[in-house]
Amino acid sequence: MLKIISHQFIRDYLPQSFLPTTKILLCYSPSSINPEKIEFFITNFFELFEKEKKVKSLSKIQGVYKTFNPDDMKVFKMICLILELSAEACGMPKVNSRFTQQKENDDKILFQLFCEEPDQNRSYIFLLIQELVNVFNRCIQVDYQSLVDLSVFRNLLKGIKSIAPQGVNTIRFIQSARDLNIPCRKLANNTYQFGWGRKSKWFDSSFTDKTPTVSANLVKNKIACNLFLRNLGFPVPRSSMIKSLKDATRIANLFSYPVVIKPTNLDQGIGVYCDLKTVSEIEDAFKKVSKISSQIMIEEHIGGKDYRLQVCEDVVYWAIERKGPAVIGDGKKSIQELIAIFNDLRSFENKTSEIEWPLISLNQDIKDYLRINDYKLEDIPSKGKEVKLRAANNISGGGTMFPVLNIAHQDNLNLAIDAAKCLRLDIAGIDLIIPDISISWKEQKAAICEVNAMPQISAGHHQYILKKTMPENGRIPTILFIGNFIDTPRYQSLVSLATSKKLNIGTATSNEVRFNSKKITTTESLLQSSNRLVSDPTVDAIFMHMNSNDQFNLSFPVDKFDAIVIVDKFEDESKIRKNIRWFENLTLFSNRILSLKEEAFQIATVLNQSKCKIEEITTEKLNTFIEELLDNYVNHTFNR
């Protein structure tokens, strides 16, 4: 039997963790487990995770149970793999559930599991693990043969999904931050902070704390955005709001055919009908759009290819050509058969791809578009003949995309940059219609047909945005002082040193926050004080202070310190030895553990006999070290 011994929800950072963590202690007796029952346990989860496109991870689990040995840690490795799959299914970034093991004398194995949580206020993962243990124990019963009801497990996944990071952008930003060693924490809803203090940045999907609300609102109104850009001399198609079919036909005659009809309040190509050449086509499109939106616009149709140019802080970092859904004839199969083959191939690719490409949905829009172009689903296109299925070049309808940044003309890149700059957007997606992206827009008819203030960032480019917008991995100088430090001449001299360099020093203690040595508020904990400082965009460095009387926890409010300085004499040697594990773990938070020779000699003597090696320095050398740390921060080129 698998049994939960204890559990603890930790809001602070543990070593190697990235988000709040739940620590769980479990145990089991290897001799009580039949390998065949392990395979049965895994089988229960196949259907659940196959639906989540986790084939690669499922194969890992299969490999684990096929080599199962009751005397090793295969049981817990499988538990970890299932938790990782569960986290991904909930929309959590890819994480590794970490564990430590310890064998007991009574043939039981203790297993300590660390799982990252989607929320900083309570543990959701514990309930999931609790149900996982229940399922496991049912499966290993000798007479249990039927598949276990996973409805409770599924409902728990749904609950976690509702508070987990929302949207592909947020998940990929969190994962990219992890890969780049950029600190991250959830603030509220879907807003996450990356980095600390002055070097931090907030993201909600691809919105940032520098994205003006007024700009986002302007861009959301497609007619207003079009008019704004037109008045500045940008090439944009003529457009107008329409309330009736009469409006549509009248303005279409004014613009001249063909035209485009689309909703002004929907994205991803939903309800977009392009290349409308007749009154009947306009009537049909208007009726369809009216069913999904009351805000409808008509637009001049611009001939050319459809491109998305992605802009971040005055740089086009990625550009793609978008093509709508289409099939290529082979001279043997019908259009309907070719669509089925296309979807089968794409479904197979999606099982092993990080990007889930949309399938072609054989809906009425496709049938109508084929009919307008004199095709039927039963028609057999000649070999090599491309048959377009929709006029709109949107990926969400089953389309494809191709990178074109390396061939794009600089004038076209500058056009996108200028549009984003005039709209005051730090991150934007600019949709450009142009016959040939490699030729300047000044030499051919082109138009900016749409601007997106919260674009979907192409896979692989979230790291680029974080690195471009966050210098030095978003980190500011952070030092932990252990012992009597506040209100000492040493503390005052360090604050004076920082202010002389025009830096703002925040000090966090277990009961207050100071800004340049001035107390600004009282708090309930060191975590609360530290959160106040890392959230303040005017803080340049943080001095965190732990009194020798504070509780010695194995977690900290930040994930890394530039240095940990022990300034207390710790005359009570028993207190040091009692918390020796805590001191040893300090090396996981900083590679510089310092102690003042004249103040902390005894603690250095005791700890250097353990795994925690401490570097003894003088006050003068400490001041020099901190000054060099602050100078490096000041001299780094970023916008302060």
C-alpha positions in Angstrom: 0.0 0.0 0.0 1.1 3.6 -0.7 0.5 5.9 2.2 0.8 9.7 2.7 2.6 10.4 6.0 2.6 14.2 5.9 2.3 17.2 3.7 3.2 20.9 3.8 2.4 23.8 1.5 5.4 26.2 1.1 4.8 29.7 -0.3 8.5 30.6 -0.3 11.2 29.3 -2.7 12.7 25.9 -2.0 16.0 25.0 -3.6 15.5 24.3 -7.4 11.9 25.3 -7.2 10.3 28.0 -9.3 6.8 28.4 -7.9 5.1 27.7 -4.5 5.6 24.1 -3.6 3.9 21.3 -1.8 6.1 18.9 0.1 4.7 15.4 0.7 6.1 12.4 2.5 4.9 9.0 1.4 5.9 5.5 2.1 5.3 1.9 0.8 6.6 -1.6 1.2 8.2 -2.9 -2.1 7.5 -6.6 -1.2 3.7 -5.9 -1.3 3.6 -4.8 -4.9 3.1 -7.1 -7.9 4.7 -5.8 -11.2 1.6 -6.9 -13.2 -0.5 -4.6 -11.0 1.8 -1.7 -11.8 1.1 -2.1 -15.5 -2.6 -2.2 -14.6 -2.3 1.0 -12.6 -0.7 2.8 -15.6 -3.3 1.5 -18.1 -6.0 3.4 -16.2 -4.4 6.7 -17.3 -3.8 5.9 -21.0 -7.1 7.2 -22.3 -6.9 10.3 -20.1 -3.5 11.4 -21.3 -3.8 10.2 -24.9 -6.5 12.9 -25.2 -4.0 15.4 -23.9 -1.5 14.5 -26.7 1.1 13.2 -24.2 2.3 10.2 -26.2 6.0 10.8 -25.6 5.4 10.9 -21.9 3.2 7.8 -22.0 6.0 5.9 -23.7 8.3 6.9 -20.8 5.8 5.4 -18.3 5.6 2.2 -20.4 9.4 2.0 -20.3 9.3 2.3 -16.5 6.9 -0.4 -15.7 8.3 -2.9 -18.2 11.6 -2.9 -16.3 9.9 -2.8 -12.9 11.8 -4.1 -9.9 10.0 -4.0 -6.5 13.3 -3.2 -4.8 13.9 0.1 -6.6 12.1 3.4 -7.0 10.1 2.7 -10.1 6.8 3.2 -8.2 7.7 6.8 -7.3 9.2 7.5 -10.7 5.8 6.6 -12.2 4.0 8.8 -9.7 6.3 11.6 -10.7 5.6 11.1 -14.4 1.9 11.0 -13.9 2.1 14.2 -11.9 4.1 15.8 -14.7 1.5 14.8 -17.2 -1.3 16.1 -14.9 0.5 19.4 -14.6 0.8 19.8 -18.4 -2.8 18.7 -18.9 -3.9 21.5 -16.4 -1.9 24.1 -18.4 1.0 24.2 -16.0 4.5 24.6 -17.5 6.6 21.5 -17.9 8.0 20.7 -14.4 9.9 17.9 -12.8 8.5 16.5 -9.6 11.5 16.0 -7.4 11.9 13.3 -4.8 14.3 12.0 -2.2 14.3 8.5 -0.8 15.2 6.8 2.5 14.9 3.1 3.2 13.6 2.1 6.6 14.5 -0.9 8.7 11.0 -2.4 8.4 11.3 -2.8 4.7 9.4 0.4 4.0 10.7 3.2 1.6 10.0 6.8 2.5 9.6 9.1 -0.4 9.6 12.9 -0.2 7.9 14.6 -3.1 8.2 18.3 -4.1 5.5 19.5 -6.5 5.1 23.0 -7.8 1.7 24.7 -7.3 -0.3 26.9 -9.7 -1.3 29.3 -6.9 0.5 31.0 -4.0 -2.4 30.9 -1.6 -3.3 27.2 -1.2 -2.3 23.7 -2.2 -4.2 22.2 -5.2 -1.7 19.4 -6.0 -2.1 17.7 -2.6 -5.7 16.7 -3.4 -4.5 15.4 -6.8 -1.8 13.3 -5.2 -4.3 12.1 -2.6 -6.6 10.8 -5.3 -3.6 9.3 -7.2 -2.7 7.3 -4.1 -6.3 6.1 -3.8 -6.3 4.9 -7.4 -2.9 3.2 -6.9 -4.1 1.3 -3.8 -7.2 0.1 -5.5 -5.2 -1.1 -8.6 -2.8 -3.2 -6.6 -5.5 -5.2 -4.8 -5.2 -8.8 -5.9 -8.9 -9.2 -6.9 -9.3 -5.8 -8.6 -9.6 -6.2 -12.4 -11.8 -3.4 -13.8 -10.5 0.0 -14.8 -10.7 2.6 -12.0 -13.2 5.4 -12.2 -11.1 8.5 -12.7 -14.0 11.0 -12.5 -12.7 12.5 -9.2 -9.2 12.8 -10.7 -10.6 14.5 -13.9 -12.6 17.0 -11.8 -9.5 17.9 -9.8 -7.6 18.5 -13.1 -10.4 20.8 -14.2 -10.2 22.7 -10.9 -6.5 23.2 -11.2 -6.8 24.2 -14.8 -9.1 27.0 -13.9 -6.4 28.7 -11.7 -3.3 27.6 -13.6 -1.6 29.9 -16.1 -4.1 30.8 -18.9 -3.1 30.6 -22.5 -0.1 29.4 -24.4 1.8 32.6 -24.1 1.8 32.6 -20.3 2.8 29.0 -20.1 5.7 29.5 -22.5 6.9 32.6 -20.8 7.0 30.8 -17.5 8.9 27.8 -19.1 11.3 30.2 -20.9 12.0 32.1 -17.6 12.8 28.8 -16.0 15.2 27.9 -18.8 16.9 31.4 -18.6 17.1 31.3 -14.8 14.8 34.4 -14.5 12.7 34.4 -11.3 9.0 34.3 -11.6 6.0 34.6 -9.4 2.2 34.7 -9.8 0.7 38.1 -8.8 -3.1 37.6 -9.4 -5.3 36.1 -12.0 -3.1 35.6 -15.1 -0.6 38.3 -14.3 3.0 37.0 -13.6 6.1 39.0 -12.5 9.4 38.1 -14.0 12.5 39.4 -12.3 12.8 41.5 -9.1 12.5 45.2 -8.4 13.6 47.7 -11.0 14.5 45.0 -13.5 11.2 43.2 -13.2 8.4 43.0 -15.8 4.8 42.0 -15.6 3.1 39.8 -18.3 -0.5 38.8 -18.8 -0.2 36.7 -22.0 1.7 39.1 -24.3 0.4 42.2 -22.5 3.1 43.8 -20.4 3.2 46.5 -17.7 4.4 48.9 -20.5 1.4 48.1 -22.8 -0.9 51.2 -22.5 -4.6 50.3 -21.9 -5.6 53.2 -24.2 -3.5 51.7 -27.0 -4.9 48.3 -26.5 -8.4 49.7 -26.6 -7.7 51.7 -29.7 -6.3 48.6 -31.5 -9.3 46.5 -30.4 -11.5 48.8 -32.3 -10.5 47.9 -35.9 -12.3 50.8 -37.6 -10.8 53.3 -35.2 -7.3 51.8 -35.5 -7.7 51.8 -39.3 -8.7 55.5 -39.3 -5.8 56.4 -37.0 -3.2 54.7 -39.2 -4.7 56.2 -42.3 -4.5 59.7 -40.9 -0.8 59.2 -40.2 -0.1 58.1 -43.8 0.1 54.4 -43.3 -1.2 52.2 -46.1 -4.5 50.7 -44.9 -7.6 49.4 -46.7 -10.7 51.6 -46.8 -13.3 50.4 -44.3 -16.6 51.3 -42.7 -19.0 50.0 -40.1 -22.2 48.5 -41.5 -25.5 47.8 -39.8 -27.5 46.4 -42.7 -27.2 44.5 -45.9 -28.2 47.8 -47.6 -25.2 49.5 -46.0 -23.0 46.6 -47.2 -24.0 46.8 -50.8 -23.9 50.6 -51.0 -20.4 50.8 -49.5 -19.2 47.8 -51.6 -20.2 49.8 -54.7 -18.4 52.8 -53.3 -15.2 50.8 -52.7 -15.5 48.7 -55.8 -15.4 44.9 -55.7 -14.1 42.7 -54.2 -14.6 43.4 -50.5 -14.1 41.8 -47.1 -16.8 41.5 -44.4 -15.8 40.7 -40.8 -16.7 41.3 -37.2 -14.8 44.1 -35.5 -14.7 42.4 -32.1 -13.4 38.9 -32.9 -9.9 37.5 -33.6 -8.2 34.4 -35.1 -10.0 34.9 -38.4 -13.4 34.1 -36.9 -16.2 35.3 -39.2 -13.8 36.8 -41.8 -15.1 36.5 -45.4 -12.7 37.7 -48.1 -12.7 38.4 -51.8 -16.5 38.9 -52.0 -17.2 39.7 -55.7 -21.0 39.8 -56.0 -24.0 41.1 -54.1 -25.2 37.5 -53.4 -21.8 36.7 -51.8 -22.0 39.9 -49.7 -25.6 39.0 -48.6 -24.5 35.5 -47.6 -21.4 36.7 -45.7 -23.4 39.4 -43.9 -26.0 36.9 -42.7 -23.3 34.6 -41.3 -21.4 37.3 -39.5 -24.6 38.7 -38.1 -25.1 35.4 -36.2 -21.9 35.8 -34.3 -21.5 39.5 -33.9 -23.5 42.7 -34.0 -20.4 44.8 -34.8 -19.6 44.3 -38.5 -17.4 46.1 -40.9 -16.8 46.1 -44.6 -13.3 46.6 -46.0 -11.7 47.1 -49.3 -10.1 43.8 -50.5 -6.3 44.1 -51.1 -4.8 41.5 -53.3 -1.6 39.8 -52.1 -0.2 37.4 -49.6 -0.9 37.5 -45.9 1.9 38.1 -43.5 2.2 38.5 -39.7 5.1 40.6 -38.5 5.8 40.3 -34.8 7.3 43.4 -33.1 9.0 43.8 -29.8 10.4 47.2 -28.7 11.2 48.5 -32.2 12.5 45.2 -33.6 10.7 42.8 -35.9 12.0 39.5 -34.4 9.8 37.1 -36.5 7.8 37.2 -39.7 5.6 34.5 -41.3 3.5 34.1 -44.4 0.1 32.6 -43.5 -1.9 30.4 -45.9 -5.4 29.4 -45.5 -6.5 25.7 -45.6 -5.9 24.0 -48.9 -5.4 20.5 -50.3 -3.1 19.4 -53.2 -4.7 17.1 -55.8 -3.2 13.7 -56.7 -5.5 13.0 -59.7 -7.1 10.1 -57.8 -8.8 11.3 -54.6 -11.7 13.7 -54.1 -11.4 17.0 -52.2 -13.3 15.4 -49.3 -10.8 12.5 -49.2 -7.8 14.8 -49.4 -9.2 16.8 -46.4 -9.5 13.6 -44.4 -5.9 12.6 -45.3 -4.7 16.1 -44.3 -6.4 15.9 -41.0 -5.1 12.4 -40.3 -1.5 13.5 -41.0 -1.8 16.6 -38.9 -3.4 14.7 -36.0 -0.5 12.3 -36.0 2.0 15.2 -36.0 0.2 16.9 -33.2 0.7 13.8 -30.9 4.5 14.4 -30.8 4.6 18.2 -31.5 4.7 20.9 -28.9 2.5 23.0 -31.2 -1.1 21.7 -31.8 -1.9 22.6 -35.3 -5.7 23.1 -36.0 -7.5 20.6 -38.3 -9.6 21.5 -41.3 -13.2 21.6 -40.1 -15.4 20.6 -43.0 -18.1 23.2 -42.3 -20.6 25.1 -44.4 -18.1 28.0 -45.0 -15.8 25.6 -46.8 -18.7 24.1 -48.8 -19.9 27.6 -49.8 -16.4 28.7 -50.8 -15.9 25.6 -53.0 -19.3 26.2 -54.6 -18.4 29.8 -55.4 -15.3 28.6 -57.1 -17.1 25.9 -59.0 -15.9 23.0 -56.9 -17.7 20.2 -55.1 -16.4 17.9 -52.3 -16.7 15.0 -54.7 -14.5 16.6 -57.4 -11.1 15.0 -58.0 -8.4 17.7 -58.5 -5.7 17.1 -61.1 -2.2 16.1 -59.8 -0.4 19.0 -58.2 -3.5 21.3 -58.4 -3.9 23.4 -55.2 -7.5 23.9 -54.1 -8.1 26.6 -51.6 -10.8 25.9 -49.0 -11.3 29.3 -47.5 -10.5 32.9 -48.7 -9.2 33.9 -45.2 -5.6 33.0 -44.6 -6.0 32.1 -40.9 -4.1 29.3 -39.1 -7.0 28.5 -36.8 -9.0 27.2 -39.7 -6.5 24.6 -40.7 -4.0 26.8 -42.4 -0.2 26.8 -42.5 2.6 29.3 -42.0 6.1 29.8 -43.4 9.0 31.9 -41.9 10.0 34.8 -44.2 12.0 37.1 -41.9 15.2 36.4 -43.8 13.8 37.5 -47.1 11.6 40.4 -45.9 12.6 43.9 -47.3 13.7 46.3 -44.6 11.1 48.9 -45.7 8.4 46.3 -44.9 9.9 45.6 -41.5 10.2 49.3 -40.8 6.6 49.8 -41.7 5.6 47.3 -39.0 7.9 48.9 -36.5 6.6 52.4 -37.2 3.0 51.3 -36.9 3.6 49.7 -33.5 5.6 52.8 -32.4 2.9 55.2 -33.4 0.3 53.1 -31.6 2.7 53.1 -28.5 2.7 49.3 -28.3 5.8 47.6 -26.9 4.7 44.2 -28.3 2.5 43.9 -31.4 1.4 41.7 -34.2 1.1 43.6 -37.5 -0.8 41.9 -40.3 0.4 43.0 -43.7 -1.1 42.2 -47.1 1.5 42.5 -49.9 2.2 40.6 -53.1 5.9 40.1 -52.4 7.4 40.6 -48.9 10.9 40.8 -50.4 10.0 44.0 -52.3 9.4 47.3 -50.6 5.8 48.2 -50.0 6.5 51.6 -51.6 6.9 49.8 -55.0 3.7 47.7 -54.8 0.2 48.0 -53.5 0.2 46.9 -49.8 -1.9 47.5 -46.7 -1.8 47.0 -42.9 -5.1 45.1 -42.5 -5.0 44.6 -38.7 -2.9 45.2 -35.6 -3.0 42.9 -32.5 -2.0 44.3 -29.2 -1.9 40.9 -27.5 -0.5 38.7 -30.3 0.2 35.0 -30.0 3.9 34.7 -29.8 5.4 32.1 -32.2 6.8 29.1 -30.4 10.5 29.5 -29.6 10.4 33.3 -29.4 9.3 33.8 -25.8 12.9 33.6 -24.6 13.9 36.3 -27.1 11.3 38.7 -25.6 12.3 38.0 -22.0 16.0 38.5 -22.9 15.3 41.7 -24.8 13.0 43.3 -22.2 14.8 42.1 -19.0 18.6 42.8 -18.6 20.7 40.5 -16.4 17.9 37.9 -16.1 15.8 40.4 -14.3 17.9 40.2 -11.2 19.0 43.0 -8.8 21.6 42.7 -6.0 20.1 40.7 -3.2 21.9 39.9 0.0 20.7 38.0 3.1 22.1 39.1 6.4 21.8 36.6 9.3 22.1 38.1 12.8 22.0 41.5 14.5 22.3 43.8 11.5 19.5 46.4 11.4 20.3 49.7 13.1 24.0 49.0 13.4 26.6 51.4 12.0 27.6 48.7 9.5 24.1 48.7 8.1 23.9 52.5 7.9 27.2 52.7 6.1 26.1 50.2 3.5 22.8 52.1 2.9 24.8 55.4 2.6 27.2 53.7 0.1 24.2 52.7 -2.0 22.5 56.0 -1.9 25.8 57.8 -2.8 25.5 55.8 -6.1 21.9 57.0 -6.5 20.5 53.5 -5.8 17.4 52.7 -3.8 18.0 50.0 -1.1 15.0 48.1 0.2 15.4 46.3 3.5 13.1 43.4 4.4 12.7 42.0 7.9 10.2 39.7 9.6 8.1 42.7 10.7 8.9 45.7 8.6 10.0 47.2 5.3 12.6 50.0 4.9 13.3 52.1 1.9 16.8 53.7 2.1 16.8 52.9 5.9 13.5 54.7 6.4 10.7 52.5 7.7 7.7 52.6 5.3 5.4 49.9 6.7 5.0 47.0 9.1 4.4 43.5 7.9 3.5 40.0 9.2 6.5 38.1 7.9 9.8 38.1 6.0 7.9 36.8 2.9 5.5 39.7 3.0 8.3 42.2 3.4 10.3 40.7 0.6 7.3 40.5 -1.8 6.7 44.2 -1.2 10.3 45.0 -2.3 10.6 42.7 -5.3 7.3 44.2 -6.6 8.5 47.8 -6.3 9.9 48.9 -9.7 12.0 51.6 -8.0 14.1 49.2 -5.8 17.6 48.7 -7.0 18.9 46.2 -4.4 17.5 44.3 -1.5 19.0 43.6 2.0 17.1 40.8 3.6 17.5 40.4 7.3 17.0 37.4 9.5 17.4 37.7 13.2 19.0 34.8 15.0 15.7 34.4 16.9 13.7 34.0 13.7 12.4 30.6 12.7 14.8 28.6 10.5 12.8 27.4 7.5 14.2 25.6 4.5 12.7 28.1 2.1 13.2 31.8 1.3 11.2 34.6 -0.2 13.6 34.8 -3.2 15.2 32.0 -5.2 18.8 33.2 -5.1 21.1 35.5 -3.2 24.3 37.2 -4.4 25.7 36.5 -1.0 24.6 35.3 2.5 26.4 37.1 5.3 26.4 35.8 8.8 27.0 38.7 11.2 25.9 37.1 14.5 28.2 35.5 17.1 25.7 32.7 17.7 27.1 32.1 21.2 24.6 29.2 21.7 26.4 26.4 19.8 23.5 24.0 20.3 21.3 26.2 18.2 23.8 26.0 15.3 24.0 22.2 15.6 20.2 21.9 15.9 19.7 23.8 12.6 22.8 22.4 10.8 20.6 21.1 7.9 19.3 24.7 7.4 22.8 26.1 7.3 23.9 23.4 4.9 21.0 24.3 2.5 22.2 27.9 2.3 24.6 26.7 -0.3 21.7 26.0 -2.6 20.6 29.6 -2.5 24.0 31.2 -2.9 27.6 30.2 -3.8 29.0 32.9 -1.5 28.4 32.2 2.2 30.3 34.8 4.2 30.9 35.3 7.9 32.6 38.2 9.6 35.7 37.2 11.4 35.3 39.5 14.3 31.6 38.6 14.8 30.8 35.1 13.6 34.0 33.1 14.3 32.2 30.4 16.3 29.6 29.6 13.7 32.2 29.4 10.9 34.2 26.9 13.0 31.2 24.7 13.6 29.8 24.8 10.0 33.0 24.3 8.2 33.1 20.9 9.8 29.9 20.1 7.9 28.9 20.4 4.2 28.4 24.1 4.5 31.8 25.8 3.8 31.9 29.4 4.9 34.3 32.1 3.7 35.5 34.3 6.6 36.1 37.9 5.7 36.6 41.2 7.4 34.2 44.1 7.5 36.4 46.0 5.1 36.3 43.2 2.6 32.6 42.8 3.0 32.2 46.5 2.1 34.4 46.1 -0.9 32.4 43.1 -2.1 29.1 44.9 -1.8 30.5 48.0 -3.5 31.7 46.0 -6.4 28.3 44.3 -6.6 26.5 47.6 -6.7 29.0 49.1 -9.2 28.4 46.2 -11.6 24.6 46.9 -11.3 25.1 50.6 -11.9 27.4 50.1 -14.9 25.2 47.6 -16.7 23.5 49.2 -19.7 19.7 49.2 -19.1 17.1 51.9 -18.8 16.9 52.9 -15.2 
